[in-house]
Amino acid sequence: MQRSLRLVLVPLGVAVWAMVWTAAWLLPAHAQQSAAPAAAPAKPKPKPETKPAATAPKPAVPAAATGGAQPKLLGQYGIWGAYTASPGGKKVCFALAKPSASETNPPNRPRNPVYMFISTRPTDKVSNEVSVVIGYPFKPGTEASAQIGGTNFAFYTQQDGAWIKNATEEAKMVDAMRGGDNAVVKGVSAKGTQSTDTFSLKGVAQALDRATQECK
């Protein structure tokens, strides 16, 4: 059901992108600290085989870009914030975090900030959709990966966004995050830079529970 809705959700996804960017600016100062410079928003999740063209809003997108839907911080749990907003009148709830550690190979390559984003859209029957904004354009045709404990999850990529490749593994990944210590996301940029971003999972369960409660 989720995959059949994703193409339909592209217009909403653009608003969600801008909403996530606005929410990132609202994160408390202690939660915004990371090794990466200034931010980039998340993308709508298309079917892997379709990959429609989409461009992310530039930094400092005004709140009006969300269709007047100002994100509301529901609670902060470690590096994870729980938010809600209603772009286009459709309520969205999500957990958002920046990595607790980041590195590149070669070292010190410039990047926009990185975010992991877990969203729920009740109107569209989408729950706990996992995506990552990596802070650079991915190398075309490459996959990213997320490792939690001893389990790896493959992500397909488009521009600077990544989404779990096998939708049936999404719930498994969220369960692993709830019980894990860290999620390690790896990818390769269009210029060949390898990145490794580590997200502390302390607080993610509480953030997801709060977001879920809001979007029942």
N, C-alpha and C positions, 0 to 999 in steps of 0.2 A: 504494500500500500504506500509506503514512504517513497519508493523510487518512482512510482507512477505519478506522484504529486510534484516531484521536484522541478520539472520543466514548467509546470503551471505557476510555481512559486517564484520564478525569476524576478518579476516586477516587485513583489514583496521583499525578495532577498536584497535588492539594491537599497531599500529603505533600512533593512536590518543591518546592512553593512555600515551605513552612516550612523545608525543607532549605537552599534557596538563601539565605533570610534568615539562618539560622544560619551558613552559610559566609561571608556578607558580614561578620559580626562577627569571623570568624576571619582576615580579610585583614590582612596586616601593616600597621602604622600608616601607612607611606609610601604604600601602595596605596589607603588609604581617603580620602585627601585629595581633596576636590572642592568645588565651589561650592554644592552642595546640602546641606540639613540631614539629618535622621535617616531610616533606610531603609524600603523597602517591598519585599516579595518578588515573585517572578514567578508567572505563572499557567499552568495547563495549556492546551494549544493546541487549541481547538475548531474545528469547521468554520465558516467565515465565515457560512454561511447559518443555522447553528443557534444560536450564541451563547447557550449555557446560562448561567444565573445562577451566579456564583461570587463568593465574597468572600475577600480576601486576609487572612492572619493579621495581627494587629496587631504593631507593633514589640515587641521583647523576647520573641518566641515562644520557649518553652523547647525544649530538644533533644527532649523527649518528644513534641513535636508532629510529629516526623518518623517516628514509630513506632519510636523508639529507635535510629534510624540517624544516628549522628553523622558529619557530613561530615569528610573527611580531606583536608587540603591536600597535593597531590602535588608542587607546585612553583609558584613565583612568577616571572613573566616580564614585567618592566615593570609595567604596571597590570593585567595579566592573570594570574589565578590559575587553576590546574588543580585540580579537586576530584573526589572520588568518594564515594559513599555507597550504601547499599542499603535504601531505604525499602520496607517490605513484602517484604523478601527479594529485591527486583529491583535489580540493580546499575545505577547511573546514574553517568555521568562527564560533567563539564561544565567549560567555561571561563567565567569570570565577571570582569567589569570595571566600574568606575565611570568616568564621563567624565573626560577630562583638562581639559575646559572646558565651562561651561554658562552660558547667558544666557536671559533672558526679555524679552518685549516686551508690555506695559510692563515696565520693568526691576525687578529685585529682588523679584519675586513669590515668596512662600514655597512651597516644594515639599519633598516627601520625596526622599531620594536616588534617583538614576537608576542602572540597571544594564543592561548587555547580557549576555545569557545564551545560550550555545551548548551544547546538551545532546545526549548520545548514550545511548540506552536499548537495549542489545542484545536483551534479552528481548522487546521490542516491535518490534524491527526498525526503530528510529528512529535516524537518524544526523545529527549536526550540525544540529539544529533550532534556528533563530535566533529569539530573542524579546527584547523590551525592556520594562523596567519604567520608566515615565516620571516617576513622582513626583507625579502628580495624576490625577484622572479625566479621560479624554479627552472632548471634545465628542461627544455621540452622533451616529453616522452619518458621522463624519469619518475620513479615513485619515491615517496618518503616513507619513513617507518616510525612507529612509536613502540618502545619497549617498556613493559611494566613487569617487574620481577623477571621471570624466565619466559614471558610470553611476548611475541612480536606481533604487531598489527600493521598490515600494509595500507598505505594511503595513496590514492591517486592525486595528481597535482594539476593545477591550472593557474598560470600567472604566479601570484604569491600565496595562493591558498591550497590547502590539502584537506581531503576528506577520506574517511575510512573506505577502503576499496570494496570490501564485502559487507553490505549493509546488515547481513545476519550476524556479524560479529560486533555490531555496535553495542548491544546490551552487554555482551561479554566484556568488552573493553571498559564500559562504565562500571561494571561490577568489580573488575580488576583495579580500577582507579580507587574505588571506595575502600578496598582492602589493602592497597599498596602504599609504598613509601614515596616513590618517584616515578614520573613518566619521562622517558628520554626520547626526544624527537630528533631524527636525523634526516638531512636532505642535502641536495646539491644544487647550487645556483647555476644560472645560465652561463656564468663565467667560470664555472668549475670549482667554486669555493664550497667546501664541505662544512656543514654546520651541525652542531650538537647543542640542543637546548634541554635543560633539565627542569621539570616542573615539580616542585614539592606537592605532594598530594594531601598534606595535612590541611584539613579544613574543607576539602572538596566535597566530602559526604554531606557536611552541614550546609554548604552552599547549594548543592543539588536538592537537598530536602526542602530548603527554604524556597527555592525556585519552583519546585514541584507543588508545594503547598499553595503557592500563589497562583499557579496555573492549573488547578484541579478542574 
